[in-house]
């Protein structure tokens, strides 16, 4: 019985990895590195924290501006 659950868990991990990869492709962040990240937000010119730059390679906006941009896309 555990084989069934192990296979289901492995398949779930594969699907998650595929979904994350597809999202990276759509967002244009695939293949980006920390060096590609902006030091300042392109919208408000506030500094982007190093931790955010490391967590989201290629990031161009601070958290607040990114949330506003995503809300704007959803409302269209």
Backbone as a printed PyTorch tensor [residue, N CA C, xyz], in Angstrom:
tensor([[[  0.8160,  -1.1930,   0.0000],
         [  0.0000,   0.0000,   0.0000],
         [  0.8630,   1.2610,   0.0000]],

        [[  2.0040,   1.2100,   0.6880],
         [  2.8460,   2.4050,   0.7330],
         [  3.4230,   2.7260,  -0.6470]],

        [[  3.5920,   1.7150,  -1.4970],
         [  4.0550,   1.9740,  -2.8610],
         [  3.1150,   2.9190,  -3.5960]],

        [[  1.8360,   2.7220,  -3.4260],
         [  0.8430,   3.5570,  -4.0690],
         [  0.9910,   5.0100,  -3.5980]],

        [[  1.1400,   5.1920,  -2.2940],
         [  1.2950,   6.5360,  -1.7490],
         [  2.6260,   7.1600,  -2.1490]],

        [[  3.6730,   6.3500,  -2.2170],
         [  4.9780,   6.8620,  -2.6440],
         [  4.9230,   7.3370,  -4.0900]],

        [[  4.2720,   6.5580,  -4.9440],
         [  4.1430,   6.9610,  -6.3510],
         [  3.2840,   8.2120,  -6.4940]],

        [[  2.2070,   8.2820,  -5.7190],
         [  1.3390,   9.4630,  -5.7680],
         [  2.0990,  10.7000,  -5.3030]],

        [[  2.8880,  10.5550,  -4.2620],
         [  3.6780,  11.6700,  -3.7500],
         [  4.7360,  12.1150,  -4.7590]],

        [[  5.3760,  11.1610,  -5.3910],
         [  6.3840,  11.4800,  -6.4010],
         [  5.7400,  12.1790,  -7.5960]],

        [[  4.5570,  11.7180,  -7.9950],
         [  3.8620,  12.3460,  -9.1270],
         [  3.4410,  13.7720,  -8.7790]],

        [[  2.9850,  13.9620,  -7.5540],
         [  2.6050,  15.3020,  -7.1060],
         [  3.8080,  16.2450,  -7.1540]],

        [[  4.9680,  15.7590,  -6.7340],
         [  6.1870,  16.5690,  -6.7820],
         [  6.5550,  16.9180,  -8.2220]],

        [[  6.3890,  15.9680,  -9.1350],
         [  6.6570,  16.2300, -10.5580],
         [  5.7280,  17.3080, -11.1070]],

        [[  4.4500,  17.2010, -10.7800],
         [  3.4780,  18.1750, -11.2680],
         [  3.7700,  19.5730, -10.7120]],

        [[  4.1570,  19.6380,  -9.4470],
         [  4.5130,  20.9190,  -8.8480],
         [  5.7340,  21.5170,  -9.5290]],

        [[  6.7520,  20.6970,  -9.7680],
         [  7.9590,  21.1790, -10.4420],
         [  7.6300,  21.6800, -11.8480]],

        [[  6.7710,  20.9630, -12.5540],
         [  6.3550,  21.3880, -13.8970],
         [  5.6050,  22.7180, -13.8450]],

        [[  4.7100,  22.8580, -12.8750],
         [  3.9310,  24.0960, -12.7620],
         [  4.8380,  25.2760, -12.4300]],

        [[  5.8000,  25.0680, -11.5430],
         [  6.7340,  26.1470, -11.2010],
         [  7.5910,  26.5300, -12.4010]],

        [[  8.0320,  25.5400, -13.1640],
         [  8.8390,  25.8210, -14.3560],
         [  8.0240,  26.6220, -15.3770]],

        [[  6.7740,  26.2150, -15.5920],
         [  5.9190,  26.9190, -16.5480],
         [  5.6780,  28.3590, -16.1060]],

        [[  5.4960,  28.5650, -14.8040],
         [  5.2940,  29.9240, -14.2990],
         [  6.5450,  30.7640, -14.5090]],

        [[  7.7070,  30.1840, -14.3000],
         [  8.9550,  30.9120, -14.5550],
         [  9.0550,  31.3100, -16.0170]],

        [[  8.6620,  30.4150, -16.9020],
         [  8.7100,  30.7150, -18.3300],
         [  7.7670,  31.8670, -18.6720]],

        [[  6.5610,  31.8180, -18.1160],
         [  5.5810,  32.8760, -18.3930],
         [  6.0170,  34.2120, -17.8210]],

        [[  6.6680,  34.2060, -16.6590],
         [  7.0480,  35.4590, -16.0120],
         [  8.3320,  36.0420, -16.5880]],

        [[  9.0340,  35.2820, -17.4040],
         [ 10.2760,  35.7830, -17.9860],
         [ 11.4620,  35.6950, -17.0390]],

        [[ 11.3220,  34.9800, -15.9250],
         [ 12.4100,  34.8820, -14.9450],
         [ 13.2800,  33.6470, -15.1410]],

        [[ 12.9180,  32.7850, -16.0570],
         [ 13.6900,  31.5610, -16.2640],
         [ 15.1080,  31.9030, -16.6820]],

        [[ 16.0690,  31.2850, -16.0340],
         [ 17.4710,  31.4850, -16.3810],
         [ 18.0710,  32.7640, -15.8160]],

        [[ 17.3010,  33.5180, -15.0480],
         [ 17.8110,  34.7550, -14.4600],
         [ 18.6590,  34.4350, -13.2390]],

        [[ 19.5930,  35.3060, -12.9420],
         [ 20.4570,  35.1440, -11.7770],
         [ 20.3380,  36.3740, -10.8950]],

        [[ 20.9710,  36.3200,  -9.7430],
         [ 20.9780,  37.4500,  -8.8300],
         [ 21.5240,  38.6910,  -9.5160]],

        [[ 22.4740,  38.5140, -10.4070],
         [ 23.0610,  39.6560, -11.1250],
         [ 22.0470,  40.3280, -12.0380]],

        [[ 20.9980,  39.6050, -12.4500],
         [ 19.9600,  40.1670, -13.3160],
         [ 18.9140,  40.9600, -12.5320]],

        [[ 18.9530,  40.8650, -11.2020],
         [ 17.9690,  41.5400, -10.3660],
         [ 18.2880,  43.0260, -10.2430]],

        [[ 17.2220,  43.8170, -10.1690],
         [ 17.3970,  45.2540,  -9.9650],
         [ 17.7080,  45.5200,  -8.4920]],

        [[ 18.4930,  46.5240,  -8.2400],
         [ 18.7860,  46.9310,  -6.8620],
         [ 17.6970,  47.8550,  -6.3330]],

        [[ 17.0140,  48.5250,  -7.2500],
         [ 15.9320,  49.4250,  -6.8830],
         [ 14.6990,  49.0760,  -7.7120]],

        [[ 13.5350,  49.2280,  -7.0940],
         [ 12.2640,  48.9270,  -7.7460],
         [ 12.0730,  49.8170,  -8.9740]],

        [[ 11.6530,  49.2240, -10.0780],
         [ 11.4520,  49.9830, -11.3140],
         [ 10.2360,  50.9070, -11.2330]],

        [[  9.3350,  50.6500, -10.2670],
         [  8.1330,  51.4730, -10.1380],
         [  8.3020,  52.6050,  -9.1270]],

        [[  8.8510,  52.3020,  -7.9440],
         [  8.9010,  53.3060,  -6.8710],
         [ 10.3170,  53.7430,  -6.4940]],

        [[ 11.3290,  53.1590,  -7.0910],
         [ 12.7370,  53.4900,  -6.8320],
         [ 13.2170,  53.1620,  -5.4220]],

        [[ 12.4270,  52.4150,  -4.6530],
         [ 12.8720,  51.9800,  -3.3210],
         [ 13.8520,  50.8230,  -3.4750]],

        [[ 14.8100,  50.6780,  -2.5560],
         [ 15.7500,  49.5540,  -2.6380],
         [ 15.0320,  48.2100,  -2.5020]],

        [[ 15.4840,  47.2270,  -3.2580],
         [ 14.9630,  45.8660,  -3.1490],
         [ 15.9070,  45.1110,  -2.2240]],

        [[ 15.3830,  44.5530,  -1.1160],
         [ 16.2400,  43.8580,  -0.1550],
         [ 17.0070,  42.6970,  -0.8000]],

        [[ 18.2130,  42.4840,  -0.3200],
         [ 19.0810,  41.4160,  -0.8240],
         [ 18.3920,  40.0560,  -0.7380]],

        [[ 17.6600,  39.8180,   0.3520],
         [ 16.9830,  38.5230,   0.5100],
         [ 15.9560,  38.3080,  -0.6030]],

        [[ 15.2410,  39.3590,  -0.9880],
         [ 14.2620,  39.2220,  -2.0820],
         [ 14.9880,  38.9900,  -3.3950]],

        [[ 16.0810,  39.7010,  -3.6100],
         [ 16.8420,  39.5470,  -4.8430],
         [ 17.3860,  38.1260,  -4.9660]],

        [[ 17.7900,  37.5420,  -3.8410],
         [ 18.3050,  36.1650,  -3.8620],
         [ 17.1810,  35.1470,  -4.0460]],

        [[ 16.0240,  35.4270,  -3.4570],
         [ 14.9040,  34.4860,  -3.5240],
         [ 14.2260,  34.4870,  -4.8860]],

        [[ 14.2270,  35.6490,  -5.5710],
         [ 13.5420,  35.7740,  -6.8590],
         [ 14.5270,  36.3570,  -7.8740]],

        [[ 15.4110,  35.5260,  -8.4120],
         [ 16.3930,  36.0320,  -9.3770],
         [ 15.7230,  36.7470, -10.5440]],

        [[ 16.2320,  37.9050, -10.8820],
         [ 15.6670,  38.6760, -11.9760],
         [ 14.5740,  39.6350, -11.5400]],

        [[ 14.3210,  39.7080, -10.2480],
         [ 13.2460,  40.5580,  -9.7300],
         [ 13.4890,  42.0180, -10.1170]],

        [[ 12.4100,  42.7120, -10.4320],
         [ 12.4990,  44.1110, -10.8450],
         [ 11.6790,  45.0460,  -9.9590]],

        [[ 10.8040,  44.4750,  -9.1150],
         [  9.9280,  45.2910,  -8.2720],
         [ 10.0320,  44.8740,  -6.8090]],

        [[  9.7540,  45.8330,  -5.9010],
         [  9.6430,  45.5090,  -4.4850],
         [  8.3550,  44.7090,  -4.2820]],

        [[  8.1700,  44.1570,  -3.1090],
         [  7.0070,  43.3140,  -2.8420],
         [  5.7070,  44.0870,  -3.0520]],

        [[  5.6270,  45.3000,  -2.5040],
         [  4.3840,  46.0790,  -2.6230],
         [  4.0320,  46.3640,  -4.0820]],

        [[  5.0070,  46.8110,  -4.8550],
         [  4.7380,  47.1230,  -6.2650],
         [  4.4180,  45.8590,  -7.0620]],

        [[  5.0580,  44.7520,  -6.7370],
         [  4.7630,  43.4940,  -7.4240],
         [  3.3320,  43.0570,  -7.1540]],

        [[  2.8950,  43.2030,  -5.8920],
         [  1.5150,  42.8390,  -5.5540],
         [  0.5270,  43.7230,  -6.3040]],

        [[  0.8120,  45.0330,  -6.3820],
         [ -0.0740,  45.9310,  -7.1260],
         [ -0.1260,  45.5420,  -8.6030]],

        [[  1.0240,  45.2060,  -9.1770],
         [  1.0740,  44.8220, -10.5910],
         [  0.2780,  43.5390, -10.8350]],

        [[  0.3940,  42.5740,  -9.9290],
         [ -0.3350,  41.3230, -10.0910],
         [ -1.8300,  41.5250,  -9.9110]],

        [[ -2.2290,  42.3720,  -8.9690],
         [ -3.6570,  42.6740,  -8.7930],
         [ -4.2110,  43.3340, -10.0550]],

        [[ -3.4410,  44.2240, -10.6350],
         [ -3.8650,  44.9020, -11.8600],
         [ -4.0640,  43.9420, -13.0040]],

        [[ -3.1870,  42.9520, -13.1290],
         [ -3.3220,  41.9450, -14.1900],
         [ -4.5720,  41.0960, -13.9930]],

        [[ -4.8610,  40.7430, -12.7390],
         [ -6.0320,  39.8920, -12.4500],
         [ -7.3290,  40.6280, -12.7150]],

        [[ -7.3350,  41.9460, -12.5040],
         [ -8.5640,  42.7240, -12.6660],
         [ -8.9060,  42.9720, -14.1240]],

        [[ -7.9750,  42.8010, -15.0100],
         [ -8.2260,  43.0240, -16.4460],
         [ -9.0290,  41.9270, -17.0540]]])
